[in-house]
Amino acid sequence: MSAALELAAVALAGTIGGAALWVSGRRRRAERATQRIAALAEVARRVDAAIAAVDGTPARVHDQPRTAPPSLGAVPVAAPFGRAALVDAIAAAVDAARKDGSRLAVGLVHGDGELTTTVGERVRTVSGAEVYAVGPWSLALVLPGLGRAGALGVLARVQAACGLEGRAVELAPGEDTTELLARLLGPLPED
């Protein structure tokens, strides 16, 4: 009988230990999920601040419920596609690059004055890529299949033909759409 009691005690201890490990694992997963949400909220805040810096509009507060996007009003549209279309295009390009293992770069060009539809069309013609207005002075290009060096070559052609300066970033391993956009729209590195 004592052997049966010892076996039952060991089984009970194992069950309690297993339950404790399971609860601990669930807590860790919940903590990691909370950390990921906080990190995404911070990235969203940085993207909004970068966009506000590019086009001069105030950053959106994420604690408020989403409403319809504000009208661009008097801002001249440099291309038929805007920021929302840029986010969608980059998300689709990131998914495609992940599926087929190809490279993806995005570029941002800017001028000293307001960019017009004519300038947007000229950038599209020179670059061979879709162009997205991200503010009155900036245009973004999605360049699937190119790395950063290839994208810088495209931007050099745009600068020579249109007089617009720019920069490019390449999709990094493990990076998502928001992080890629944050790097593209973030502050320029100090020289």
Backbone hydrogen bonds, N-H to C=O, Kabsch-Sander energy under -0.5 kcal/mol:
donor,donor_aa,acceptor,acceptor_aa,energy
5,L,1,M,-2.0
6,E,2,S,-2.5
7,L,3,A,-2.2
8,A,4,A,-2.3
9,A,5,L,-2.6
10,V,6,E,-2.4
11,A,7,L,-2.4
12,L,8,A,-2.5
13,A,9,A,-2.6
14,G,10,V,-2.4
15,T,11,A,-2.4
16,I,12,L,-2.6
17,G,13,A,-2.7
18,G,14,G,-2.6
19,A,15,T,-2.4
20,A,16,I,-2.4
21,L,17,G,-2.3
22,W,18,G,-2.3
23,V,19,A,-2.6
24,S,20,A,-2.5
25,G,21,L,-2.6
26,R,22,W,-2.2
27,R,23,V,-2.3
28,R,24,S,-2.4
29,R,25,G,-2.4
30,A,26,R,-2.3
31,E,27,R,-2.6
32,R,28,R,-2.6
33,A,29,R,-2.4
34,T,30,A,-2.2
35,Q,31,E,-2.3
36,R,32,R,-2.6
37,I,33,A,-2.3
38,A,34,T,-2.3
39,A,35,Q,-2.4
40,L,36,R,-2.7
41,A,37,I,-2.4
42,E,38,A,-2.0
43,V,39,A,-2.4
44,A,40,L,-2.7
45,R,41,A,-2.2
46,R,42,E,-2.3
47,V,43,V,-2.6
48,D,44,A,-2.5
49,A,45,R,-2.3
50,A,46,R,-2.5
51,I,47,V,-2.8
52,A,48,D,-2.5
53,A,49,A,-2.0
54,V,50,A,-1.9
55,D,51,I,-2.7
56,G,52,A,-2.1
62,H,60,R,-0.6
64,Q,61,V,-0.9
75,V,72,L,-2.2
78,A,76,P,-0.6
81,F,131,V,-0.5
86,L,82,G,-1.9
87,V,83,R,-2.4
88,D,84,A,-2.1
89,A,85,A,-2.7
90,I,86,L,-2.8
91,A,87,V,-2.4
92,A,88,D,-2.4
93,A,89,A,-2.4
94,V,90,I,-2.8
95,D,91,A,-2.3
96,A,92,A,-2.4
97,A,93,A,-2.6
98,R,94,V,-2.4
99,K,95,D,-2.2
100,D,96,A,-2.4
101,G,97,A,-1.2
102,S,97,A,-0.7
105,A,143,L,-1.5
106,V,169,V,-2.5
107,G,141,L,-2.6
108,L,167,R,-2.7
109,V,139,L,-3.1
110,H,165,E,-3.0
111,G,137,W,-2.0
115,L,136,P,-3.0
120,G,116,T,-2.2
121,E,117,T,-2.4
122,R,118,T,-2.2
123,V,119,V,-2.7
124,R,120,G,-2.2
125,T,121,E,-2.3
126,V,122,R,-2.6
127,S,123,V,-2.8
128,G,124,R,-2.2
132,Y,140,A,-2.6
133,A,81,F,-3.3
134,V,138,S,-1.8
135,G,138,S,-0.8
138,S,135,G,-0.5
139,L,109,V,-2.8
140,A,132,Y,-3.0
141,L,107,G,-2.5
142,V,130,E,-0.9
143,L,105,A,-2.9
143,L,141,L,-0.5
145,G,103,R,-2.9
146,L,143,L,-1.4
151,A,147,G,-2.2
152,L,148,R,-2.6
153,G,149,A,-1.6
154,V,150,G,-1.9
155,L,151,A,-2.6
156,A,152,L,-2.0
157,R,153,G,-1.8
158,V,154,V,-2.2
159,Q,155,L,-2.7
160,A,156,A,-2.5
161,A,157,R,-2.4
162,C,158,V,-3.2
163,G,158,V,-0.6
163,G,159,Q,-1.8
164,L,158,V,-0.6
165,E,110,H,-1.5
167,R,108,L,-2.0
169,V,106,V,-2.4
171,L,104,L,-3.0
175,E,172,A,-2.1
180,L,176,D,-2.3
181,L,177,T,-2.5
182,A,178,T,-2.5
183,R,179,E,-2.1
184,L,180,L,-2.2
185,L,181,L,-3.0
186,G,182,A,-1.2
